[in-house]
Amino acid sequence: MWFLLLSGCIPVLTTPGEAVSKDYVKPDNAWPAADSVPELEPEGYAVGELVEHQAALDQNGQSVDFWQFYGNVWVLDVSTIWCQPCQDLARTLQETADLYKDDGFVYVTVLAEDLDGAVPDEADLDYWVDTWGILDQPVLEDSEGFTAALTGGQFPLLLVVGRDLRVAARVDLPEDALLREAIEDTL
């Protein structure tokens, strides 16, 4: 007899927000940022598509633009504070980031919900950073609700995005080894 174990959390979905303008302006924040980005037409978040041009606030209260990571390989990890598999990944997040930092890698976490299912605030982001020992990677809030349409009702969502801002891989099982394999394949 076969059993299928889904190791994810089912969220309360919200309405997605509007994407920011397709015109890129280098943000003033602490994270790696391209000086410019070629003319791009965002497509979506499926494998092979050019990621949408989104912006959100980080744990420092600064705006972070997804397109600022042009030229880097990065993970888009959409998690919630209440999700156990999300917490399990967060335990090894800094270790994963450190392993690939010399290769131009960034691990971007977007927290979609706090413990009550509401939009996380800066205190929630600080809690996530402090609890899981995230030293130098951006943790963002989703006040626009853009991640709801991405998750398909399951957290975490793990996408590996290539240097050209195209989704290179989707990691369906929230396991660090599978995520690292997808990162290595993209690097």
C-alpha positions in Angstrom: 0.0 0.0 0.0 1.4 3.4 -0.9 1.1 6.5 1.3 1.7 10.0 0.3 3.0 12.3 3.0 2.7 16.0 2.2 4.9 18.0 4.5 3.5 21.4 4.2 1.1 23.8 5.9 -2.3 24.8 4.5 -2.7 28.6 4.8 -5.7 31.0 4.8 -5.3 32.6 1.4 -5.6 36.3 0.8 -6.0 38.4 -2.3 -2.8 39.0 -4.2 -1.7 42.7 -4.5 -0.4 44.7 -7.4 3.1 44.2 -8.7 5.4 47.3 -8.6 6.3 49.1 -11.8 8.5 47.2 -14.3 11.0 50.0 -14.2 13.9 49.1 -11.9 15.5 51.6 -9.6 18.4 50.4 -7.4 17.0 50.3 -3.8 18.9 51.7 -0.9 19.2 48.7 1.4 21.8 46.4 2.9 21.3 43.5 0.4 23.1 42.8 -2.9 21.7 45.0 -5.6 22.3 45.3 -9.4 23.1 48.8 -10.6 20.8 48.2 -13.5 18.6 45.5 -15.0 18.1 45.1 -18.7 14.6 45.7 -20.2 12.6 42.7 -18.9 9.0 41.6 -19.1 7.9 39.8 -16.0 6.1 36.5 -16.6 5.3 34.8 -13.3 6.8 32.2 -11.0 6.7 29.0 -12.9 9.9 27.3 -13.9 11.4 29.1 -16.8 9.5 32.3 -16.2 10.9 35.7 -15.4 9.9 36.6 -11.8 7.4 39.3 -11.2 8.8 42.7 -10.2 7.8 42.8 -6.5 8.9 44.9 -3.6 8.4 44.4 0.2 9.8 45.6 3.5 12.6 43.7 5.2 13.5 43.2 8.8 15.2 46.6 8.8 12.1 48.4 7.5 13.7 48.9 4.1 12.2 48.2 0.7 13.6 45.2 -1.1 13.0 44.8 -4.8 13.2 41.2 -6.2 14.9 42.5 -9.3 17.8 43.9 -7.3 19.1 40.3 -7.1 19.7 40.3 -10.9 23.1 38.7 -11.4 22.8 36.5 -8.3 21.3 33.1 -7.7 18.7 33.3 -5.0 16.0 31.3 -3.2 12.5 32.7 -2.8 11.2 31.0 0.3 7.6 31.8 1.0 6.9 30.8 4.6 4.7 31.5 7.5 5.6 31.8 11.2 3.2 29.1 12.2 4.3 26.4 9.7 6.5 23.6 11.1 8.2 22.7 7.8 8.9 26.4 7.3 10.6 26.5 10.7 12.6 23.4 9.9 14.0 25.1 6.8 14.7 28.3 8.7 16.9 26.3 11.1 19.4 25.7 8.3 18.8 28.9 6.3 22.0 30.7 7.5 24.1 27.6 7.0 22.8 27.2 3.4 23.4 30.9 2.7 27.0 30.7 4.1 27.7 27.6 2.0 27.0 29.5 -1.3 27.7 33.2 -0.4 31.0 33.3 -2.4 29.1 32.2 -5.5 26.8 35.2 -5.5 23.9 33.6 -3.6 21.1 35.2 -1.5 18.4 33.5 0.5 15.2 35.6 0.5 12.4 34.6 2.9 9.0 36.2 2.5 6.8 35.7 5.6 3.2 35.5 4.4 1.5 35.1 7.8 2.2 35.6 11.5 0.9 33.2 14.2 -2.6 34.5 13.8 -2.7 34.3 10.0 -2.3 38.1 9.7 0.4 40.0 7.8 3.6 39.9 9.7 4.9 43.2 11.1 8.5 44.2 11.7 8.4 42.6 15.2 7.4 39.3 13.6 10.3 39.6 11.1 12.7 40.3 14.0 11.3 37.3 15.8 12.0 35.1 12.8 15.5 36.4 12.3 16.4 36.1 16.0 14.8 32.7 16.6 16.5 31.1 13.6 19.8 32.9 13.8 19.5 34.6 10.4 22.5 36.9 10.3 22.7 38.4 6.9 19.8 37.4 4.7 16.6 39.4 3.9 13.4 38.4 5.6 10.4 40.2 4.1 6.8 40.8 5.0 4.0 40.3 2.4 1.7 43.2 3.2 0.5 43.2 -0.5 -0.6 39.6 -0.3 1.2 38.7 -3.6 2.4 35.3 -2.3 -1.1 33.9 -1.8 -1.5 33.1 -5.5 2.0 31.5 -5.6 1.7 28.9 -2.8 -1.2 26.9 -4.2 -2.4 26.5 -0.6 0.8 25.0 0.8 3.8 26.4 2.7 6.7 26.6 2.3 7.1 27.5 -1.4 10.7 27.2 -2.5 11.9 28.6 -5.8 15.5 28.8 -6.9 15.9 31.9 -9.2 18.8 32.1 -11.6 21.1 35.1 -12.3 18.8 36.2 -15.2 15.8 36.4 -12.8 14.2 33.3 -14.3 12.8 30.6 -12.0 15.3 27.7 -12.4 13.7 25.2 -10.1 10.8 24.6 -7.8 11.5 22.5 -4.8 8.3 20.7 -3.8 9.4 18.9 -0.7 10.8 21.3 2.0 14.0 19.4 2.6 17.3 21.2 2.9 19.2 18.6 0.8 16.8 18.9 -2.1 17.0 22.7 -1.9 20.8 22.7 -1.9 20.8 20.3 -4.9 18.6 22.8 -6.8 20.8 25.7 -5.8 24.0 23.8 -7.0 22.3 22.9 -10.3 21.5 26.6 -10.8 24.9 27.9 -9.8 
